[in-house]
Amino acid sequence: MNKIIKIEIEFQRPVDIPPGFERALDALIGMICKKYEAENPKRVMWCAGNGSKPIWNEPNEPTFNDSVYHIEVAEREASEREIKRRKDRTAGREP
């Protein structure tokens, strides 16, 4: 599979999200983030927010689509401290 930038799931009918779903989905996305960090040791990636999908109508504040569960993932350059902590963790030493 090629590298991806978005995962979309569309249900044909409205569904209820079972208890624990958000936490489980965040954990799965976290696995992708950790893999990215392993492949890019000078970068960090994390689930930055989740909930109703924001709809931006510039210059106004966003409105939210409550029928879409949205997860935002952020990425940036890792600080020297984060890089050291990651190296310590992979070497079996907790900082």
N, C-alpha and C positions, 0 to 999 in steps of 0.2 A: 504494500500500500504506500502511496505517496505521502509525504508529510502533509498534515492537515492544520487548519487554523480554526475550524469550527466543527462542533458536533450538533446535529439537529435531530430531534425526535418529534414527530407530529402524530398525535393520536387522532383517529377519525371521529371520535366522540369524546366529550369531556369525561375525565377520570378523576378520582380522588387519589391523592398521594398517600400511601400507607405510612404509619408511624416509623420513624427512623430512616425514611428514604433520603431526605436531604443529607443526613450525616453519611450514609453509605455512598451517595453520589459524590459528595465532597471528598471522601476517602479515595475513590477511584480517580477523580481528577488530580488529587494529590499525588497518586502514583505516577501519573503522566508528568507532573511537575518535577518530581524527584528524578525521573529518568532524564528529563531535559537537563537538570542540573548536573547529573553524572556525565552527560555528554558535553556539557558546556561549563567547566569548573569555575569560570570567572563570572557566571551569571546566576541569578536566583529567580525562581518562578513560584507563584503561590496563588491559591484561591483568594481573591481580594474582596469578594462580595457575592451574595446570592439573594434571590427573592424575585419579586415581580419585575418584568422586563421594563427598563426605562425607555421612554420615547422622547427624544429631544426635539423640541420645537424652538430653535434659537430665535430670539435671545431669551425666551421664557424659561422658567424652571421646567424640568421634565414632568410628564405625566407617566403613569405606570399602567402597563397591561397586566392585570392580575390573572389572566388566563395563560400566561407564559412564565414558566419557572426559568430564570436566567442566572447563569453563573459567570462572573467576570474573573478572568485570570490576568494577573499582572506579572511583569518581568522587568528586570533591571540588572545593571552591573552589580556584582557582589562586592561588598567592602572587604578590606584585608582581614578584618576580624571574622567575617562570615566564612571566608575562604579557609582561614586557619581552623575554625571550629569544625568545618566539614572534613578537613584533613585529619584532625584529631579523632573525630567520630569514626571515620573509615579505618583508622589505625587501631581502633578499639579503646581509645582513651576519651573519656568525656571531659569537656573543658571545665 
